[in-house]
Amino acid sequence: MVVRRKRARPGDILEVATPGGRAYLHYLGKHPEYGDAVVVSPRQYRNAVSDMSRLFEGGHIAFYPAMTAAAQGLVQVVGHLPSPGVPTRVRRPGARLGTHVQTWIIEDGHGEEVKRYLSEEERKLPIAVIWNHEMLTRRVTEGWRPEREGDDHE
């Protein structure tokens, strides 16, 4: 069901054109520090998707100004699913050596923990960086995943 609105609400499914086809975002709501949180579908599609119930299985969370993008027509509201809520646990780069991340900071809404090595679960945490539209479409096209960020740090 296509919903034509220029204003995104939590739970809305957004379609975004990428060089590889169509990608879908599930708008979760606003994080108090990092803004709009979305689940990014794990793949791109040549044609519009009609059954959206399993679209985000295996997806990852990113911070992207979804409300602004919808208002500017960069994404289209094409459906709605209940929002599971905005994540409170995220990770962000800590110490760096050049472009190499030496440590990660895990935030959970109550505090921070600095870690040199991440567990598999921690590698899947959303990275607390706000992507603009160009970065989002590039990352989707590349098949970027948060668990691969910092792969050179074992």
N, C-alpha and C positions, 0 to 999 in steps of 0.2 A: 504494500500500500504506500503510495507516494504522498507525502505530506508536504505541501508547498508553503514553507514559512521562511522568513528571513531571520527569525530569532530562535536560537537553539535552547532547548530545555533539558535538564538532566533526564537521561534515558533515550534521548533522540539518537537515531542512526543517521550519520552524515556520509554522503558519498563525495569522494574527491577524485578528480581526474589526475592521473599520473602518466608519465611516458609509457609505462607498461600496462595501462588499462585503468580500471576503476578500483579504488581501494575504499574501505569502509572504516568509519570511526564510530565508536559508541561513546557518546558524551556522558561522563559519570557525574560531573558537577565541579565545584571549585575547591581546590586545595587552598588552605589559608595562606600559604606562602608562595606556592608555585603556580597558582591560577588554575585554568581549566584542565581537567584530567580526562583523557580519552583512552579507550582500548582500541588498538590498531589491529585490524584484521590481519591474519598471518599470511594472506596471499592477495594477489590482484586478480581481477576478473575482466574478461573481454566484454561481456554483456552485463546488464543490470541483474542483480540477484533479487529473486522474488521471495525465497524462503530465508529469512534472516535469523531464524531461531538458533542456528549453530554457527553462525558467521564468525563469531569471535573466539571460538574454542581454539586454544593455542596462541591467542593474540598476546600482545604486551601493552603495558600502560606507558603513555607518554604525556608530557605537558605541552599543550598546544592551544593557542587562543581561539578555541572553537566558536565562541559566541561572536567574536569579531569577524572571523572567517565566514560565518554564515551571513552576517549582516552585509559583508562586502561581496557576497556571491562566489567566494572561493570554494565553498562546499555547499551541498544541497541537503536539506533535511528530507530523508526518504522513508523514514519509518520510526518506530519507537519500540523499545524493550525496557523492562524495569531496570533501573540502575542499581548495581550491587553496592554503590557507595564509592566514595573517594578514598584511595589508599592513604594510610597514615604513616606507613613504614616505607622509606625511600633510601636511596644511597646517592652520595655525591662524591666527586673526587676530593681528596685531601691533598697531601704532599705530592708534588710532581718533580720529576727530573726530566727537563725538556718537555716533551709531550707525553712521556711515560708516567702513568699514575702509580705512585709508590704506596699510597694508603687510600682507603675509602672511609667515608664517614657514613655510618648507618644512623638515620634519624627515625624515631618511632613516635613522635608527638610528645614524649615525656623527657627525652634527652638524646644525647648523641654518644656513639661509640666509635672509636677509631680502630680500623682493622687493616692489617697488612694483607691477610689472606681471607678470601670469602668462601663461605660454604656454597654448595650448589643452589640452595634456597636463596641465599643473599645475592648471588649472581643474577637471579631472575627479578630482583626488586627493580621498581621503576627508578630511572636515573633522574635526579632532581635538576633537570636542565629544561628550559623553556625553548621549544623549537618554533621558529617562524614557519610560514607556509612552504617556502623553498626548501628548508631543511627537512620538513616532514615528507614532502614528496620525494626528495632525494633518498632519504632513509628507507622509505617504503619500497622504492624502485630497487635499491640495493639489497633488500631483504634483511636489513639490520635487525638485530635482536639484542636486548640488554645483557643477556648472559655471555655474549661474545665481546662485550666492551671490556677491554683490559685483558684480552686473551694472552697477551704477551707477558702478563704478570702471573706466573705460576709459583 
